[in-house]
């Protein structure tokens, strides 16, 4: 279930917000898939924010979970890109065809295979980070962002896009508030404000450090 409806903001309701696409983290009882190394496409091809030229065999993703459990979701997390059901793929295609490429893929689960799923390749990138209000660590000797302590996006950073990758941190998938509303009923994905995501991250680190004392 999406967390979109649970978000709170002190900003005016009429002001569009940008959300982060979030999926379950590791340790979700076999619900995190592994992108097979034998696939023709490299898994990092899905994180470039560009259209993929693809004519090889259908990519395979392996899950330790059972097919019945996997089919309870519309979006499955894995080591490549969000994997979406036919129902979710259709909604995305209708809402933002200019921002996405759907790559058909097959699931190999613990008790059988599942077809009809697609890897979501987001083909747009935007410069989104409000550097004056964000705090982050860079890779030593470079300007490449390694991690965030606090993150805020520029107003209107998505421009005409509904879905895009952050050009300065490609692992982040940005979602418009209208698309987040549209997808709010789908299982397996949530939409959170970046301020909330990194506040929670820092809180967990702080609590862990205190527990270790």
SULJOJO-V41570 format. One record per residue. RES is the residue in one letter. PSI is psi in whole degrees, 0 to 359 (999 if undefined). OMEGA is omega in whole degrees, 0 to 359 (* if undefined). D_FIRST is the distance of its C-alpha to the first C-alpha in whole Angstrom. Layout:
# SULJOJO-V41570
RES&PSI&OMEGA&D_FIRST + RES&PSI&OMEGA&D_FIRST
This chain:
# SULJOJO-V41570
X&140&180&0 + X&148&176&4 + X&7&187&7 + X&313&184&9 + X&347&182&10 + X&355&183&11 + X&145&177&13 + X&146&180&17 + X&142&176&20 + X&358&181&24 + X&156&179&24 + X&141&184&25 + X&335&183&23 + X&350&183&25 + X&121&180&24 + X&142&178&22 + X&157&176&20 + X&131&183&19 + X&161&172&16 + X&137&175&15 + X&124&184&13 + X&137&176&11 + X&163&182&10 + X&146&178&11 + X&179&182&15 + X&154&178&17 + X&27&184&18 + X&42&172&15 + X&54&175&17 + X&9&182&18 + X&3&176&15 + X&119&185&16 + X&160&177&19 + X&126&179&22 + X&122&185&24 + X&135&179&27 + X&343&181&31 + X&353&179&32 + X&149&180&30 + X&317&180&33 + X&140&173&30 + X&142&183&30 + X&333&180&26 + X&347&175&27 + X&334&182&28 + X&357&183&25 + X&16&181&25 + X&348&183&28 + X&30&181&26 + X&156&176&29 + X&139&181&29 + X&129&173&30 + X&117&189&33 + X&127&178&32 + X&13&183&34 + X&202&180&34 + X&160&181&32 + X&128&178&29 + X&145&180&27 + X&136&175&25 + X&134&184&23 + X&133&179&23 + X&141&177&20 + X&344&181&21 + X&169&179&19 + X&154&183&20 + X&319&180&19 + X&319&181&17 + X&321&181&15 + X&323&183&14 + X&353&176&14 + X&352&183&11 + X&157&174&9 + X&344&180&10 + X&128&181&10 + X&134&180&12 + X&150&179&14 + X&186&185&18 + X&8&180&21 + X&286&183&22 + X&162&178&19 + X&137&178&15 + X&123&189&16 + X&149&178&14 + X&169&178&15 + X&320&181&17 + X&315&180&15 + X&323&179&13 + X&320&180&17 + X&318&179&18 + X&318&178&16 + X&318&180&17 + X&321&180&21 + X&325&186&21 + X&324&186&20 + X&60&182&21 + X&334&181&24 + X&346&185&26 + X&355&189&24 + X&160&169&22 + X&126&180&24 + X&117&182&22 + X&111&180&24 + X&138&182&24 + X&162&181&23 + X&141&177&23 + X&132&169&21 + X&105&182&24 + X&180&183&22 + X&331&185&24 + X&19&178&25 + X&181&182&25 + X&156&176&24 + X&130&174&22 + X&176&178&23 + X&10&177&21 + X&160&179&19 + X&145&170&20 + X&132&182&20 + X&109&175&19 + X&115&179&22 + X&125&191&22 + X&8&180&26 + X&147&172&26 + X&150&179&27 + X&152&170&27 + X&110&193&29 + X&334&190&27 + X&130&171&27 + X&96&187&29 + X&334&180&32 + X&333&184&33 + X&356&182&30 + X&158&177&29 + X&129&184&30 + X&167&178&30 + X&138&179&32 + X&159&174&34 + X&129&183&35 + X&130&178&39 + X&4&180&41 + X&176&173&39 + X&8&181&36 + X&129&182&33 + X&130&181&30 + X&321&180&29 + X&162&181&27 + X&146&168&26 + X&330&176&27 + X&142&183&25 + X&129&171&24 + X&146&180&24 + X&156&176&25 + X&145&177&27 + X&135&178&27 + X&21&186&27 + X&335&181&26 + X&348&181&24 + X&239&182&27 + X&359&184&27 + X&152&172&24 + X&336&185&20 + X&132&181&19 + X&159&172&22 + X&150&177&23 + X&118&184&24 + X&336&182&28 + X&354&178&29 + X&83&193&26 + X&343&178&25 + X&344&181&22 + X&130&178&20 + X&118&185&18 + X&139&185&18 + X&134&177&16 + X&158&180&18 + X&326&180&17 + X&320&178&17 + X&323&177&15 + X&319&176&12 + X&316&182&12 + X&323&185&13 + X&5&189&10 + X&342&181&7 + X&1&184&6 + X&139&182&6 + X&138&175&5 + X&0&180&6 + X&147&174&7 + X&165&183&7 + X&118&187&10 + X&147&175&13 + X&142&181&16 + X&327&178&19 + X&322&180&21 + X&318&182&18 + X&312&186&17 + X&342&169&21 + X&316&179&21 + X&320&179&19 + X&313&180&21 + X&325&178&24 + X&318&179&23 + X&319&179&22 + X&319&180&26 + X&316&180&28 + X&321&178&27 + X&319&180&27 + X&320&179&31 + X&322&179&31 + X&330&183&31 + X&345&182&33 + X&999&*&36
